[in-house]
Amino acid sequence: MRTATAAFLAEQAKTGNSPRTLTVWHFPSPTGDKLVSDEALTPSGGPGTFEALVTNWGAINSRVNPDPLTFDTSDWRLTLANDGATPFSSYLKTYDPLEVDVDVYHWYEGTAYSDKLQIAAFTCRDVPGYSAEEVIVDLASRMEKYDKPLLPVMDRATYPQVDPDDEGRPEPLWFGEKKLIRLPCILGGAVGTLKDNPLTSAATKVYPTIAPTKIAFPTSYPHYFWIDGERIKANSGGTDAGGFYWNITRAQSGGTAAMQHEKGALIRADRNDFSFLANCKPMYSMDTLCVKVGEQFIEVPAASWTDYTGKTGDNHPTWPGKGIVVVTNDEALKKAVALAANASESGHSHNVGYNRTTVNASLVSSSPPSGWSTGGTSKDNVGDANDSTLYSLDNVGGSAFSGSITVNFPSWNGATPLSVMVYMKYFWYSSVQPADATHYLKLNGTTVAIKSPTEGIESLSLGTSVPSSISVSYYNSSGTSNIDIYEVWLEVVTDSTASANAGVSASLSGNSVADTVLPDGVYLSGKGCLDDASGTYTGVANALVEKCEDVIHYAAVAVGGVPSAYVDTTSFGTAGTALAAAISGGYKFAGVQQEQINLKPFLARLAYQCRSRVFESGGKLKLLFRPAAGSAGASVKSFSKEHMVFGSVRPGRTSKDEIINDFLVYYDPDMSRDDAPDKDSCKLCDATTAYPKGGDTTSVGKIGRKEKEHVFDFVVNEDQAKDLRDFTIGKEISRKDRVAVDVFEAELLERGDVVDLTHDAPHLAYSGLKAEVETPNYYPGSSKSKRPYIVQMTAVETS
């Protein structure tokens, strides 16, 4: 409910007293403010005389929409006399109407100007027509001005080397703590393919196929690029009958010797660092970075990446004020990516680069040793997809047992190795979990696993020699146990400079150098937006913005551009107190907005995820926490028949379609998944004592299952998800009375207020019906036409 001065309330209480409506039109300089009403009025202490220009006030119409995912706004059509020393139409011709704001007040004669009550704030949306006599102006709620795409877009003006897959997409907006968020690449590197067939090891000219609309290769010389595992220097460019070419110098420092390359080979710019955007605003912290290869996440060593949170003193030099991650493609990271690709693929398509060779094992050359059995199919043939048989050693008697198997490798005829590793894919089950080495698995006599880790890949360094065979040994001291050996292979490194993984293609239509070196993306775990040094949103300087009311406030002002003066901080504080008490630890948000959305639906969506509604009232953005069924609280005003316009009562009921007796709440999406934040990536909220699985038993038995589902993508806490489920079912489990009525003395009403309605008309009787105001439509009074001020109100029975 709005707050008015004592003088205003005293005048409102006088029988037959109606307020005057004042409008202040804020035109840009040099015109400045224009004061307009329907009669000449000069309030005491005011800015001057309000000109009598309004000939028809019209109704301030709020859209009646019970859907909690909507942000209600109002519109108003005014008719003004095109009069005055300067015709009013001239102002609206001089300035773009969208530049003009209009504040609307109620004021009682006999009070000071400071006693006025603001009932609305508008922006001038359109001037549908004017003549020599009048001007018609359409106004819309001021929030409409800020209802535009919320997030900036990653374009080439801001990010010249943005990954083609991310170009045109919105920058991410991150709140609270989330794990494994895929980051867009804003600094990648050009890719192309080789036109020559082949490019011989002696060639001094190369013809690249380049997509000019994607990331461009450098146009200055010299610059460097890679083909396969060879680093090449471009000295100059030119064009002949074969098309564009580079004059080149082969086998540059850090690359292999000059070699032959086939037509279609990947050409990639020589980049050793890649930049990723984590947040369009400063971040609280960046905790862990991973590279995804196949289905595996590899943690990036701390030395291989740098975080710029965007805080003061921690800004990226090119993109200050944003969360930026810079990944350095050093040898440790390249090797980890290559290894993960090897361990997660079936076959060689993503196994290794030109500096690594996989040597495939023939597990045994004859029948299995004593105690071993064969059968089944090799699981995830990560080495070569050729092995078709697994080898098992099983013990079901509970006594100690052991066994070993010899793994044979073909002769090595390649270059002298720099390093050799052996890898083994296995499954191991044991009924006991000892803390010592009484259960172990060995490769070549070295223990690589103790206890029973279900399944995994183990590795062992073999130095610089490629063996002809190694042994796999297993020992179990007690308990039921079995060991399955699926596959064993070697990784032989022959050059210290890794190339992109062989077989990881980069198409001209989509990928960048980052895609070839870091095949399936970079994922960050951390904490999102932080408060400013003044604690504007949380009350604490540089604190994490995660409380629901703080997130909505921050999104509106810091991201959406709503002026701070337009936010009703009192209502946000009241809602915050209720949210803190609703569940243990209070309501909090954590999520990342990665798709474009306008400000109003984004705020409404957040409010829905914390049992609240966000709306504009009296020129302010307000947040209203919705109490649970049966706890609506005291009514703010009672309306009897004397307060109602004769014949205006229009009774009704909520529709059957509005009933919800089972609510499927999906929450905490796994943002590392490609389908996030769809429901398949989410957890499903468990049933509660209040409402078991399948919904409210009584209601379902009476009218059938009225199910609704919703993805709460900014909710990570199960208690919060359960509270949302119980609240929604409790509120919407039955049909309720809905009443439309025109009332006097109601200019303080706003959405969410609880009122008592009493009426004794035949067939329309209500006795103290407690109802929540859904929509208050304000209809300004007119002293000229002797029409009183009324509110056209729609209210629904509280449950």
C-alpha positions in Angstrom: 0.0 0.0 0.0 1.2 3.5 -0.8 2.2 5.9 1.9 0.6 9.3 2.1 1.1 12.3 4.4 -1.3 12.9 7.3 -2.7 16.0 5.5 -3.4 14.0 2.4 -5.2 11.3 4.4 -7.2 13.9 6.3 -8.5 15.5 3.1 -9.2 12.1 1.6 -11.4 11.2 4.5 -13.7 14.1 4.0 -17.1 13.2 2.5 -17.4 14.1 -1.2 -13.8 15.3 -1.4 -11.9 14.4 -4.6 -8.3 14.9 -5.4 -7.0 17.0 -8.3 -4.7 15.4 -10.8 -1.4 17.1 -11.6 1.0 16.1 -14.4 4.6 17.2 -14.7 6.0 16.8 -18.3 9.8 16.5 -18.3 10.9 17.8 -21.6 14.6 17.9 -22.5 16.6 21.2 -22.1 16.1 24.0 -22.9 12.3 23.5 -22.6 12.4 21.8 -19.3 9.3 20.9 -17.2 5.7 21.7 -18.2 3.0 21.7 -15.6 -0.4 20.5 -16.9 -3.8 19.8 -15.3 -7.5 20.1 -16.3 -7.8 23.5 -14.5 -5.4 26.2 -13.5 -4.0 25.2 -10.1 -1.2 26.8 -8.0 -0.3 24.5 -5.1 1.3 26.1 -2.1 5.1 25.6 -2.2 4.8 24.2 -5.7 6.9 24.9 -8.8 4.3 27.2 -10.3 0.8 27.2 -11.9 -0.5 24.1 -13.7 -2.0 25.1 -17.0 -5.6 24.0 -17.7 -4.9 22.0 -20.9 -6.3 18.5 -20.2 -9.7 18.1 -21.8 -10.1 14.3 -21.2 -8.1 12.3 -18.6 -9.1 8.9 -19.7 -8.4 5.8 -17.5 -5.0 4.6 -16.3 -5.4 1.0 -17.5 -3.4 -1.8 -15.9 -3.4 -5.1 -17.8 -5.4 -7.7 -15.9 -3.1 -10.7 -15.9 -3.0 -13.2 -13.1 0.0 -15.0 -14.6 2.8 -14.6 -12.1 5.3 -14.6 -14.9 4.1 -11.2 -16.2 5.3 -7.8 -15.3 2.2 -5.6 -15.2 2.4 -2.2 -16.7 -0.1 0.6 -17.4 -1.1 2.8 -20.3 -3.0 6.1 -20.5 -4.5 8.2 -23.3 -4.8 11.9 -22.6 -6.4 14.6 -24.7 -5.0 18.1 -24.3 -6.0 21.4 -25.7 -3.4 22.5 -28.3 -3.3 25.8 -26.6 -1.1 28.2 -24.6 1.6 30.7 -25.4 3.3 27.9 -27.3 1.0 25.2 -28.7 1.6 21.9 -26.9 2.1 20.1 -30.2 5.2 22.1 -30.9 7.0 20.5 -27.9 6.1 17.0 -29.2 7.3 17.9 -32.6 10.6 19.4 -31.3 11.5 16.4 -29.2 11.2 12.7 -29.7 8.2 11.6 -27.5 10.3 8.8 -26.1 12.5 11.4 -24.5 9.6 12.8 -22.5 8.7 11.5 -19.1 5.5 12.3 -17.3 4.9 12.2 -13.5 1.3 12.0 -12.3 0.2 13.1 -8.8 -3.0 13.5 -6.8 -3.2 16.6 -4.7 -6.0 18.0 -2.4 -6.7 21.7 -2.5 -5.8 23.2 0.9 -2.7 21.1 1.3 0.9 21.9 0.5 2.5 20.7 -2.8 4.7 18.4 -0.7 1.6 16.5 0.4 0.9 15.3 -3.1 0.8 11.5 -3.8 2.5 10.1 -6.9 0.1 7.6 -8.5 2.0 6.9 -11.7 5.0 7.6 -13.9 4.9 7.4 -17.6 7.0 7.8 -20.7 5.4 9.4 -23.8 5.0 6.4 -26.2 3.2 8.0 -29.2 1.3 11.0 -30.5 -1.4 9.4 -32.6 -2.8 12.6 -33.8 -3.2 16.4 -33.3 -5.0 19.3 -34.8 -5.2 22.9 -34.3 -7.6 22.4 -31.4 -6.2 19.3 -29.6 -3.4 16.8 -29.1 -3.9 13.1 -28.3 -1.0 11.6 -26.4 -0.5 7.9 -25.5 1.5 7.2 -22.4 3.0 4.0 -21.1 4.5 3.0 -17.8 8.0 4.3 -17.4 9.4 0.8 -17.1 8.5 0.3 -20.7 11.4 2.5 -21.6 13.8 0.1 -20.0 12.2 -3.0 -21.3 14.8 -3.8 -24.0 17.3 -6.6 -24.5 19.0 -7.0 -21.2 22.4 -8.3 -22.3 25.1 -6.8 -24.6 25.9 -8.8 -27.6 29.3 -10.3 -28.5 30.0 -8.7 -31.8 33.2 -8.0 -33.8 33.1 -4.3 -32.9 33.8 -5.2 -29.3 35.5 -8.6 -29.8 37.3 -8.7 -33.2 38.3 -12.3 -32.7 35.2 -13.7 -31.1 34.6 -17.4 -31.9 32.2 -17.6 -34.9 30.0 -20.0 -32.8 29.6 -17.2 -30.2 29.4 -14.2 -32.5 26.0 -12.5 -32.1 25.2 -14.2 -28.8 24.5 -12.3 -25.6 27.2 -11.9 -23.0 26.6 -14.1 -19.9 25.1 -12.7 -16.7 26.2 -14.8 -13.7 24.7 -14.7 -10.1 25.6 -16.7 -7.1 27.8 -19.9 -7.0 27.6 -22.3 -10.0 29.9 -25.0 -11.3 31.1 -25.9 -14.8 29.6 -23.0 -16.8 30.7 -23.1 -20.5 32.4 -19.9 -21.4 32.1 -18.2 -24.8 35.5 -17.5 -26.5 36.0 -13.8 -27.3 39.6 -14.1 -28.5 40.3 -17.2 -30.6 42.3 -17.3 -33.8 41.8 -17.7 -37.6 41.4 -21.1 -39.2 41.6 -22.2 -42.9 42.4 -25.2 -45.0 45.1 -26.1 -47.5 44.3 -25.9 -51.2 47.5 -27.5 -52.4 47.6 -31.2 -53.1 50.0 -31.9 -51.7 52.1 -29.2 -50.1 55.6 -30.7 -50.4 58.2 -30.4 -47.7 60.2 -28.2 -50.1 57.4 -25.8 -51.1 57.9 -22.1 -50.4 54.4 -20.9 -51.2 51.0 -21.9 -49.7 47.5 -21.3 -50.9 45.1 -21.1 -48.0 41.3 -21.4 -48.2 40.1 -18.7 -45.8 36.6 -17.6 -44.9 36.8 -13.8 -44.9 33.7 -13.3 -42.8 35.2 -15.2 -39.9 38.2 -14.5 -37.7 40.8 -13.1 -40.1 44.5 -14.1 -40.3 46.8 -11.2 -39.7 47.3 -8.9 -42.7 50.7 -7.7 -41.6 53.9 -9.7 -42.1 55.6 -11.7 -40.9 53.0 -13.8 -39.0 53.0 -17.5 -38.1 50.6 -20.4 -38.6 50.5 -24.2 -38.2 49.7 -26.9 -40.6 49.5 -30.3 -38.9 52.5 -30.3 -36.6 54.7 -27.8 -38.5 55.0 -24.2 -37.6 55.4 -22.0 -40.7 56.2 -18.3 -41.2 54.3 -16.2 -43.7 56.7 -13.6 -45.1 54.4 -11.8 -47.5 51.2 -12.3 -49.5 50.2 -12.2 -53.1 47.7 -13.4 -55.7 48.2 -15.3 -58.9 46.2 -17.7 -61.1 45.9 -20.1 -58.2 44.4 -17.4 -55.9 45.7 -15.8 -52.7 49.0 -17.2 -51.4 51.6 -16.7 -48.7 55.4 -16.8 -49.3 56.6 -19.0 -46.5 59.6 -20.1 -44.5 59.3 -23.7 -43.3 59.9 -25.5 -39.9 60.0 -22.5 -37.6 61.2 -22.6 -34.0 58.9 -24.7 -31.8 57.7 -26.9 -34.8 58.7 -30.0 -36.4 60.8 -30.4 -39.5 59.3 -29.5 -42.9 56.9 -32.2 -44.0 54.4 -32.9 -46.7 50.8 -31.8 -46.0 47.7 -33.1 -47.8 45.0 -31.0 -49.5 42.4 -29.9 -46.9 44.8 -30.0 -44.0 43.9 -27.6 -41.3 45.7 -24.2 -41.2 45.5 -22.4 -37.9 46.9 -19.1 -36.7 49.7 -19.3 -34.2 48.0 -18.4 -30.9 49.2 -19.4 -27.5 46.5 -17.8 -25.5 42.7 -17.7 -25.7 40.3 -15.3 -23.9 36.9 -16.3 -22.6 34.1 -14.2 -21.2 32.6 -15.4 -17.8 30.4 -12.4 -16.9 29.3 -9.1 -18.4 29.8 -7.6 -14.9 32.6 -8.0 -12.3 32.7 -11.3 -10.6 33.2 -12.3 -6.9 35.6 -15.1 -7.7 36.8 -17.6 -10.3 37.6 -20.9 -8.6 38.3 -23.7 -11.0 38.7 -23.9 -14.8 38.3 -27.1 -16.8 38.6 -28.2 -20.4 36.0 -30.6 -21.6 37.1 -33.3 -24.0 34.4 -35.9 -24.9 32.7 -36.5 -21.6 35.7 -35.7 -19.4 36.5 -32.5 -17.6 40.3 -31.8 -17.2 41.2 -29.3 -14.6 43.4 -26.6 -16.1 46.6 -26.1 -14.1 46.8 -22.8 -12.3 49.9 -21.8 -14.3 47.9 -22.2 -17.5 45.2 -19.6 -16.9 44.7 -16.1 -15.6 41.5 -14.7 -14.2 40.4 -11.1 -14.3 37.4 -10.7 -12.1 36.7 -7.1 -13.3 37.1 -5.7 -9.7 39.0 -2.6 -9.2 42.7 -3.5 -9.6 41.9 -6.8 -11.3 40.7 -5.7 -14.8 41.6 -7.1 -18.1 43.4 -4.3 -20.0 41.1 -4.6 -23.1 37.8 -5.5 -21.4 37.6 -3.8 -18.0 34.7 -4.4 -15.6 34.0 -7.9 -16.9 34.9 -11.4 -15.8 37.6 -12.6 -18.2 39.5 -15.8 -18.3 42.8 -16.1 -20.3 43.9 -19.6 -21.1 47.6 -20.2 -22.0 48.0 -23.2 -24.3 51.1 -24.5 -22.7 52.5 -28.0 -23.0 50.9 -29.3 -19.8 47.5 -28.3 -21.0 48.0 -29.6 -24.6 49.1 -33.0 -23.2 46.1 -33.2 -20.9 43.7 -32.5 -23.7 45.4 -35.0 -26.0 45.3 -37.6 -23.2 41.7 -37.0 -22.4 40.8 -37.2 -26.1 42.7 -40.5 -26.2 40.9 -41.9 -23.1 37.4 -40.8 -24.0 37.1 -41.8 -27.7 36.5 -45.1 -29.4 39.0 -45.3 -32.2 41.7 -42.8 -33.3 39.5 -40.0 -34.6 40.5 -37.7 -31.6 43.4 -39.6 -30.2 46.6 -37.8 -30.7 48.5 -35.1 -32.6 51.4 -35.5 -34.8 53.7 -35.6 -31.8 52.0 -38.6 -30.2 51.5 -42.1 -31.4 49.2 -44.7 -29.8 50.7 -48.2 -29.8 48.0 -50.8 -29.5 48.4 -54.0 -27.5 47.5 -57.5 -28.2 46.6 -58.5 -24.7 47.9 -62.1 -24.9 49.4 -64.0 -27.8 47.7 -67.3 -26.9 45.1 -68.7 -24.6 44.6 -66.9 -21.2 46.8 -67.8 -18.3 45.5 -70.0 -15.5 42.7 -68.3 -13.6 41.8 -65.9 -16.3 38.7 -66.1 -18.6 37.7 -64.3 -21.8 34.4 -63.2 -23.1 32.2 -60.1 -23.6 33.1 -57.0 -25.5 35.8 -54.5 -24.7 34.3 -51.4 -23.0 34.9 -48.0 -24.5 37.8 -49.1 -26.8 39.8 -46.0 -25.9 43.0 -47.1 -27.5 42.1 -48.3 -30.9 38.7 -49.9 -31.2 40.3 -53.2 -32.3 40.2 -55.2 -29.1 37.0 -57.3 -29.0 37.7 -59.4 -25.9 38.0 -58.6 -22.2 40.1 -60.6 -19.8 38.6 -61.4 -16.3 40.0 -62.8 -13.1 37.1 -63.6 -10.7 37.1 -64.9 -7.1 33.8 -65.6 -5.3 35.2 -67.7 -2.4 36.4 -64.8 -0.2 40.0 -66.1 0.1 43.1 -64.4 -1.0 43.9 -64.8 -4.7 46.1 -63.2 -7.4 46.9 -63.3 -11.1 49.0 -61.7 -13.8 48.8 -61.3 -17.5 51.4 -60.4 -20.1 50.6 -57.6 -22.6 52.5 -57.7 -25.9 53.3 -54.8 -28.2 54.4 -54.6 -31.8 57.9 -53.5 -32.6 58.5 -49.7 -32.5 60.0 -48.3 -35.8 59.3 -44.6 -35.3 61.4 -41.7 -34.2 63.4 -41.8 -31.0 60.9 -41.3 -28.1 61.0 -38.4 -25.7 58.7 -40.2 -23.3 56.6 -43.4 -23.2 53.4 -43.9 -21.1 51.3 -47.1 -20.7 47.6 -46.8 -20.1 45.1 -49.4 -19.0 41.2 -49.4 -19.0 39.8 -51.7 -16.3 36.9 -52.5 -14.0 37.5 -53.7 -10.4 35.0 -54.7 -7.8 35.7 -55.9 -4.2 33.3 -56.5 -1.3 35.7 -54.9 1.2 37.4 -51.5 1.2 40.7 -51.8 3.0 42.8 -48.8 4.0 46.1 -50.5 3.2 47.8 -52.1 0.3 46.3 -55.6 0.7 44.3 -55.1 -2.5 46.3 -53.7 -5.4 46.8 -53.5 -9.1 50.2 -53.3 -10.7 51.6 -52.3 -14.1 55.1 -53.7 -14.8 55.5 -54.4 -11.1 54.6 -50.9 -9.9 51.4 -50.4 -7.9 49.0 -48.0 -9.7 45.8 -48.6 -7.7 44.9 -49.6 -4.2 41.5 -50.5 -2.9 38.5 -50.8 -5.3 37.7 -47.8 -7.6 35.0 -49.6 -9.7 36.5 -48.6 -13.0 39.1 -46.3 -14.4 42.1 -45.6 -16.5 45.5 -46.0 -14.8 48.9 -45.0 -16.3 52.6 -45.5 -15.7 55.6 -43.7 -17.1 58.0 -46.1 -18.9 60.8 -43.6 -19.5 62.0 -43.3 -23.1 62.0 -46.9 -24.2 59.1 -48.7 -26.0 58.7 -52.1 -24.4 57.8 -55.3 -26.3 55.6 -56.4 -23.4 54.6 -55.5 -19.8 52.8 -57.3 -17.0 49.5 -56.6 -15.4 49.3 -58.0 -11.8 46.4 -58.1 -9.4 46.3 -59.2 -5.7 43.3 -59.5 -3.3 43.7 -60.5 0.3 40.1 -61.4 1.1 36.5 -60.9 0.1 34.6 -61.5 -3.2 36.3 -59.7 -6.0 36.8 -59.5 -9.8 39.0 -57.6 -12.1 38.3 -57.0 -15.8 41.1 -55.8 -18.1 39.5 -54.1 -21.2 42.4 -52.6 -23.0 46.1 -51.6 -22.7 48.0 -49.1 -24.9 51.1 -47.0 -25.1 51.5 -43.3 -25.7 54.8 -42.5 -27.4 55.8 -38.8 -27.5 58.4 -38.0 -30.2 58.2 -34.2 -30.2 57.9 -31.6 -27.4 55.6 -29.3 -29.3 52.0 -30.5 -29.4 49.8 -29.7 -32.3 46.0 -29.8 -32.4 44.6 -33.2 -31.8 44.6 -35.2 -35.0 41.1 -35.6 -36.4 39.7 -32.6 -34.4 38.4 -30.7 -37.4 37.8 -27.0 -37.6 35.3 -26.0 -40.2 35.4 -22.6 -41.9 31.7 -22.1 -41.0 32.1 -22.4 -37.2 35.3 -23.2 -35.4 38.3 -21.2 -34.3 41.8 -22.1 -33.2 40.5 -22.4 -29.6 38.1 -25.1 -30.9 41.0 -27.2 -32.3 43.3 -26.9 -29.3 40.5 -27.1 -26.7 38.0 -29.2 -28.5 34.8 -29.2 -26.4 35.1 -25.9 -24.6 36.3 -24.3 -21.4 34.2 -24.5 -18.2 34.4 -22.3 -15.1 33.3 -22.9 -11.6 33.0 -19.7 -9.5 30.8 -17.0 -8.0 29.1 -14.3 -10.0 28.2 -10.7 -9.7 29.5 -8.7 -6.7 28.2 -5.6 -5.0 30.0 -2.2 -5.5 32.3 -0.6 -3.0 29.3 1.2 -1.4 27.3 -2.0 -0.8 24.4 -0.5 -2.9 22.5 -3.8 -3.4 23.5 -6.0 -0.4 24.5 -3.5 2.2 28.0 -4.9 2.3 30.8 -3.6 0.2 32.0 -6.0 -2.6 29.8 -8.8 -1.3 28.4 -11.6 -3.4 25.0 -10.7 -4.9 22.9 -13.8 -4.2 19.9 -13.0 -2.0 16.9 -12.9 -4.3 15.9 -9.3 -3.6 19.4 -8.2 -4.2 19.7 -10.0 -7.5 16.5 -8.5 -8.8 17.6 -5.0 -7.6 21.0 -5.5 -9.3 19.6 -6.8 -12.5 17.2 -3.9 -12.8 19.7 -1.1 -12.0 23.3 -2.3 -12.7 22.3 -4.3 -15.8 19.0 -3.0 -17.0 19.8 0.6 -16.6 16.8 1.5 -14.4 17.8 4.6 -12.3 18.3 3.9 -8.6 15.8 6.6 -7.8 13.1 4.6 -9.5 13.5 1.6 -7.1 11.4 1.4 -4.0 14.0 0.0 -1.6 11.5 -0.2 1.2 9.5 -2.8 -0.6 12.7 -4.7 -1.5 13.8 -4.7 2.2 10.4 -5.9 3.3 10.4 -8.7 0.8 14.0 -9.6 1.8 13.0 -10.0 5.4 10.2 -12.4 4.4 12.5 -14.3 2.1 15.1 -14.7 4.8 12.5 -16.3 7.1 10.8 -18.5 4.5 13.3 -21.3 4.7 16.4 -22.1 6.7 19.2 -19.9 5.4 16.8 -17.8 3.4 16.1 -17.7 -0.3 19.1 -17.2 -2.6 19.7 -17.4 -6.4 22.5 -19.0 -8.4 22.4 -19.2 -12.1 23.7 -17.9 -15.4 21.6 -16.1 -18.0 23.1 -17.0 -21.4 20.2 -16.3 -23.7 18.9 -12.9 -24.7 15.8 -11.7 -22.8 14.1 -8.3 -22.2 14.4 -6.7 -18.8 10.7 -7.0 -17.7 10.3 -10.8 -18.4 13.6 -11.4 -16.7 12.6 -9.6 -13.6 9.3 -11.3 -13.6 10.9 -14.7 -14.0 13.3 -14.1 -11.1 10.4 -12.9 -8.9 8.4 -16.1 -9.7 11.4 -18.1 -8.5 11.2 -16.5 -5.1 7.4 -16.4 -4.4 7.3 -12.7 -5.3 5.9 -10.3 -7.9 7.7 -7.3 -9.3 5.7 -4.4 -10.6 5.7 -0.6 -11.0 3.6 1.5 -8.7 3.6 5.2 -8.2 6.7 5.6 -10.4 8.7 3.0 -8.4 9.8 -0.5 -9.1 8.5 -2.7 -6.2 8.9 -6.2 -5.0 6.1 -8.0 -3.2 6.7 -11.3 -1.4 3.6 -13.5 -1.5 2.6 -15.2 1.8 1.6 -18.8 1.9 -2.0 -19.9 1.7 -3.9 -19.0 4.9 -1.4 -16.4 6.0 -2.4 -13.3 3.9 -2.2 -11.0 6.9 -4.5 -8.1 7.9 -6.4 -6.2 5.4 -5.1 -2.7 4.6 -8.6 -1.3 3.9 -12.2 -2.3 4.1 -14.7 -1.4 1.4 -18.5 -1.5 2.2 -21.3 -0.7 -0.2 -20.9 3.0 0.5 -17.4 2.9 -1.0 -18.6 1.2 -4.2 -19.9 2.8 -7.4 -23.6 1.8 -7.8 -24.0 -1.1 -10.1 -20.2 -1.7 -10.5 -19.9 -5.0 -8.7 -19.0 -7.8 -11.2 -18.6 -11.1 -9.3 -16.9 -14.1 -10.8 -14.6 -17.0 -10.0 -11.1 -18.1 -11.0 -11.2 -20.6 -13.9 -10.7 -24.3 -13.5 -7.6 -23.9 -15.8 -5.9 -21.9 -13.1 -6.0 -24.8 -10.6 -2.7 -26.5 -9.8 -2.8 -29.5 -7.5 0.5 -31.0 -8.6 3.5 -28.9 -9.4 6.6 -30.4 -10.9 9.6 -28.2 -9.9 12.8 -28.6 -11.9 15.8 -26.8 -10.4 19.6 -26.6 -10.3 20.3 -27.3 -14.0 23.7 -28.9 -14.8 25.1 -26.0 -16.9 27.9 -28.2 -18.3 25.3 -30.0 -20.4 24.4 -28.9 -23.9 20.6 -29.0 -23.1 20.9 -26.8 -20.0 18.8 -25.2 -18.6 16.0 -27.4 -20.0 14.3 -29.7 -17.5 16.3 -32.7 -18.7 19.4 -31.1 -17.3 17.7 -30.4 -13.9 17.0 -32.1 -10.7 13.3 -32.8 -10.0 12.1 -31.6 -6.6 11.1 -34.4 -4.2 7.6 -34.6 -2.8 7.0 -33.2 0.7 4.9 -34.2 3.7 2.4 -31.5 2.8 1.9 -32.7 -0.8 3.1 -36.2 -1.7 4.2 -37.4 -5.1 1.3 -37.0 -7.5 0.1 -33.8 -5.8 -2.7 -33.1 -3.3 -4.6 -36.4 -2.8 -8.0 -34.8 -2.0 -8.0 -32.4 -4.9 -6.7 -35.0 -7.4 -9.4 -37.4 -6.3 -12.1 -34.8 -6.7 -11.2 -33.1 -10.0 -8.3 -35.1 -11.5 -4.7 -34.2 -11.7 -4.1 -30.5 -12.7 -0.4 -30.6 -13.2 2.0 -27.8 -14.0 5.7 -27.9 -14.5 8.4 -25.2 -14.4 12.1 -24.9 -14.6 13.5 -22.8 -11.8 16.9 -22.2 -13.4 18.2 -19.8 -10.7 17.3 -22.1 -7.8 19.9 -24.6 -6.5 18.7 -25.3 -3.0 16.4 -28.2 -2.5 14.6 -26.6 0.4 13.9 -23.6 -1.7 12.5 -25.8 -4.5 10.3 -27.7 -2.1 9.0 -24.4 -0.6 8.1 -23.1 -4.1 6.3 -26.4 -4.8 4.3 -26.3 -1.6 3.5 -22.6 -1.9 2.2 -22.9 -5.4 0.0 -25.9 -4.8 -1.3 -24.3 -1.6 -2.2 -21.1 -3.4 -3.7 -22.6 -6.6 -5.3 -25.8 -5.3 -8.9 -24.6 -5.7 -11.1 -22.1 -7.4 -11.7 -18.8 -5.7 -14.0 -15.8 -5.9 -12.8 -13.0 -8.1 -14.5 -9.7 -7.9 -14.3 -6.6 -10.1 -15.7 -3.4 -8.5 -15.2 0.4 -8.8 -14.4 2.0 -5.5 -13.8 5.5 -4.0 -11.0 6.5 -1.6 -8.6 3.9 -3.0 -5.7 5.8 -4.5 -3.4 4.2 -2.0 -4.1 0.7 -3.3 -1.6 -1.2 -5.3 -1.1 -4.7 -6.5 -0.9 -7.3 -3.8 -2.7 -5.3 -1.1 -5.3 -7.3 0.9 -8.7 -5.7 1.3 -12.1 -6.6 2.9 -15.2 -6.4 0.7 -18.7 -6.2 2.1 -21.8 -5.8 -0.1 -25.5 -6.7 0.6 -27.0 -6.4 -2.8 -29.3 -9.4 -3.7 -27.3 -12.2 -5.5 -24.1 -10.1 -5.0 -23.7 -10.4 -1.3 -20.2 -10.5 0.2 -19.5 -10.2 3.9 -15.9 -9.4 4.8 -14.5 -11.2 1.8 -10.8 -11.0 2.1 -9.2 -10.6 -1.3 -5.9 -9.7 -2.8 -5.8 -6.8 -5.3 -4.8 -8.1 -8.7 -5.2 -4.9 -10.7 -6.0 -1.4 -9.6 -7.0 0.8 -12.6 -6.9 4.5 -11.6 -9.5 6.8 -13.1 -8.6 10.4 -12.4 -11.5 12.7 -11.3 -12.4 15.8 -13.1 -13.6 19.0 -11.4 -14.8 20.3 -14.7 -17.1 17.3 -15.3 -17.9 16.9 -11.6 -16.7 13.2 -11.9 -15.2 11.7 -8.7 -11.9 9.8 -8.7 -12.4 6.0 -8.7 -10.3 2.9 -8.8 -11.5 0.1 -11.0 -10.3 -2.8 -8.9 -10.0 -6.6 -9.6 -9.4 -8.7 -6.5 -9.2 -12.4 -5.9 -10.1 -14.3 -2.7 -7.1 -15.1 -0.5 -6.7 -18.8 0.1 
